[in-house]
Amino acid sequence: MAPRATWKGTLKLGFLSCPVALYTAVGDGDEIHFNMVNRRTGHRLKRLFVDADTGKPVERDQQVKGYEVDTDRYIVLTEEEIEAAIPDSTKTIEIESFVPRDQVDRVAIDRPYYLAPADAVGAEAFAVIRAACEKTGAVGIGRTVLFRRDRAVMLCPEGPGFLANLLHFEYEMRDEAQAFDDIPNVKIAGEMLDLAKHIIGQKKGKFDPAKFEDRYETALMELIRAKQRGETIKPLPAPKRGQVIDLMAALRESAGKPGRKTAAKSKPAAKGKRKAPATRTARRKAS
């Protein structure tokens, strides 16, 4: 049975168009969900909105959205006003340009979907657009209105269809310099680097998502079953965390080459301001 489409509309390239369907590529799986309950009665709790000053409950018809412009000062917006501001959905993904895949910033890539022809009538036009992307090694960049928001979409050939990723807008993306500026410039060379490369070589493999188990969800399910059986739950002892004192010795142990414990250390770079690589924003403007 085919999955239910999240969205249906039209894929358009110039005067070429075809009906398409969008399917979720990533789901919640078997994620465990909790409800809040009263410890004493076991009854489920309901969320209640109260006035921050009076402490009194506020009825649903009096609840509106507000944008804070100053301390305790809000611009109030009704649902009707918000609806009127949302761009009208044309139910069309219009491809505006084609770009090399490696020019799309990885930070810009958001949630993935699958895009497929919605019926056999438009399958040929869809195949033409997909084949052109595949042959040129380009991805299509389009715009549409999805889930009440204006969206940029990247279309990348995937099998007989497209992998459609929503893209973040520039104002949503933070530059790596905000996180990396305080990293010291350390020069790694000699045996230390060779050992690290050896460890990586030992652990080389192929990416297989089936090998990864959600240990948190598994542990929660085991906990729930144990409680159902009436078992007493004892907290696990905290794991001991060793402190690495000799980095070279730790590398040798990890590489399976235990030996002398030398005091070899990585050398800090010469004093002076580290020359920072081009930031994400600068790279986007240059491309």
N, C-alpha and C positions, 0 to 999 in steps of 0.2 A: 504494500500500500504506500503510495507516494505521500511524503510529508505535506502538511498544510503550509501553503505559502504565507509568508509574513506580509507581503505586499505584492500587488499586481499593477502593472502599468505598461509603458512603452519605452523601448530603447530607441533613441534617435541619433542618426549620424547624417547631417545634411538633409537630403530629401529621402534618405533610406530610413525606414522605421519598421519595428516589429514588436508584437506584444511579448512581454517578459514577466517572469515571476521571481520574487526574491525569497530565499529560504535561509533560515538561521543556520550558520555553520558551527556555532558553539552554543551548547545548552547547559542547563544547570546539572544535568545528570541525576545522580541519586543523592544530591546534597541534602543533608538533614536540616530541617527547619524546626525552630522552637516557637512555642507560644508562651507568653507570660501568664502565670497562674498565681492565685492566692495560696501561700504556703499553708495557711490554717485550714481553708475550706476545700482547696483543690479546684476551685472554680476559675475559669479563664477570665483575665482582666481585659477591660476595655479602655482605650485611650480617651482621655478627657482633656479638652483645651480649657484653660482657665485664664482669666484676666490677671496679668502680672501684678497689677496694683491692688485690685479689689479681692483677688483670690477666688472670685465667683466663676462658675462654669459659664461658657459662652455657647449659645445655641448655634447649630450649624448654619442657619440662614444669616447669622451675624458675623460669620467668619470670612474674612477677605484677605487677600495678599497685600503686603505692604513692603515697599523698598525704603530702607533706612537711609536718609539723607543727612541726618545729624543725630546726636544722642537723643533717643526717644522721640524723634521726628520722622514720620513715615509718609511716603507718597502711596496712597491707597489705590489699588487697581482692582476692578471687578473682573469676573470671568469673561464677561461680554467684551470688555475693553482689551483684554489679553487675546481673546479669540480674533478680534478685528486686526490686531497687529501681526498675527502669524501670516506668513506668505501663503497665498492660495496654492494648493497642491494641484499641479497640472497632470499628475500621475505620469510624468515623463522624466526619464534620465537622458539628458541631452549631452552627448560627448562634445566637449569644447576644444580639446587638444589631445595630442599623443606625445608622450615623453618617454625617454629611456627609463627603465625600471629603477636603475641605480641612482637616478636623480631625485627620487622621492625620499624625503627624510624619514628614517625609520620611526622617529618619535611622532611623526604626523599620522602614522597608520593606527587606526582604531579598530573596532569590532568587525570581524569578517562575516560575510554572507555569501551564498551561492546564487548566481544569476543564471537562469535558464529560459529558453523560449516557453511561452505560456501555452502555445498550441502548435500543431503541425503546419499551419498556414504561414506563420512567420519564421519557421525554422531555417529556411534557406537564407533569408536576409540576416538572421542572427549568425549563421555559420560564416557568412561573408565577412562580417565585422570581426568575429573572433579569429578567423584565419588570417586576416590582414594584420591584426595585432601580433599574432604568433610569428608570422613570417618576418615582420619588421623588428621584432624584439621590443616593441613598445607597449605601454599601458595606456588605456584611455582614461582621461580625467573629465569627469562630468559633474553636473549639478542637478539637484532635484530637491523636493521637499519630502522629508521622511519623518514620521513620528513628531509632527508639529514643529519641525525645525528645518531651516534651509541647510542642506548638506552638500559637501563636496565628496565625490565618490571616485575611487580608483578601480578600474576594471582590468584584471590581469587574467589572461587565458589559463584555464585550469580544466584539463580533460576536454570534454566536448562543450564545456560552458565557460563561465567566468567566475573567478573569485572576486567578489566585490567588497572592498574595504571602505568604510567611511573614513574620512580624513579630518584630523583636527584642524581648526583654523589657526593662523599664526599667533594670535593673541593667547591661545590656550597653551602653546608650547613654551617651556622654559629652556633657557640656554644652559648647556652643560657647565659653563664657567661658574654658575651659581653654586654648583656642587664640587667642582674640581679645582677651583682657584687655590685652595689651601693645601693641596697635595704637594709634598716636597719633591724636588727633582732628584731622584736617587739613581745612580748609575750602577746597573747590574752587569757583571761580566765574569769571565773565567769559569771556575768549577761550579760556582753557585748557579750561573745561568745554564750550564751544561746539565746539571742535576735536575733543574726544573724542567728543561726540555725533555730529559729522559723520562721523567714522571708522566708528562703529557703523552709521550709516545706509548708508554705502558697502558694508558687508559683510553687510547683511541678506540672509537667504535662508531656505530651508526645510530642515528637518532631514532628511537622507537618509543612512542608515547605509551605503548602497552606495558613497558617495563616500569612505569611510574605508578605507584599506588598512592591514593590519598590516605596517608596514615592517620591523619586527624579524623576523617570521617569514619574510617575503620575502627579506630579506638573508641569514638563516640558510640558507634553501634554496639560494640562489645560491652561498653559501660551500661547502655540502656538495657541490653539483654540480661546482664548480671543483676541489675536492679529489679527487673521483672521476676527473676528467680529468687529474689529476696536475699541475695548475698550481701555481705558487709564489704563496702568499698574502702580499701586502704590506699592512701596516696603513695605513689611510687617515690623512691628516694631520688633526690636530685642528682643528676650525673656530675661526676667530678670533672672539673675543667682544669687541665694542666696548662701551665704557663710556659710558653716557648722562651727558653733563655738563650740557647745556642742555635741560631737559624741554620747554620751549615750542618750541624748534627741532625736536626729535624729533617732537612732535605735528604741527607744520606739515608736515614732510616726509611723515609717515604719511598726512596728509589730502590730500597733493598740492598743498599751498599753501606752497611755500618762500618765504621772505621775510626780513625783518630778524630778526636774532637778538637778541631783547630778553632782559632779565634777569628777566622777570616770573616770579614764583614763587608757589606756593600759600601761603596764609597759615595758620600754625598757629592753633588755637583759643586763646581767652584762657586764661591760666594758671588752673589749678584742676583738680580731679578731673573727668574726663569722666563724664557721666551714662550709665551703661551701660543698654542696652535690657534688657527682661525676658529672663531666661535661659530655655533650653528647658524646664528643670524647672518654673520658675514658670509658663510658658505652659501646660504640660500640666495643672498643678493648677488653673489658672483656667478651663480649657475644660470 
